[in-house]
Amino acid sequence: MVLFAIGLMAGVAIGMIIVGFLAIGAYDRGYTDALERRKAWRTELVARTVIGTRALTASRKAS
């Protein structure tokens, strides 16, 4: 019975360590993916702002 309890505790401990590493890896991959999406979003925002500013400047010169 004691051997079963020790084995059960060791199994739970090893399982928690494995799940912890998997959770950290998933968090890191998600963070990296979100950072890449943010960079793409920021680049598009800057491009749209520059185009809008140029169009506004051109319309002011035309008037």
Buried (B, 14 or more C-beta within 10 A) or exposed (E): EEEEEEEEEEEEEEEEEEEEEEEEEEEEEEEEEEEEEEEEEEEEEEEEEEEEEEEEEEEEEEE
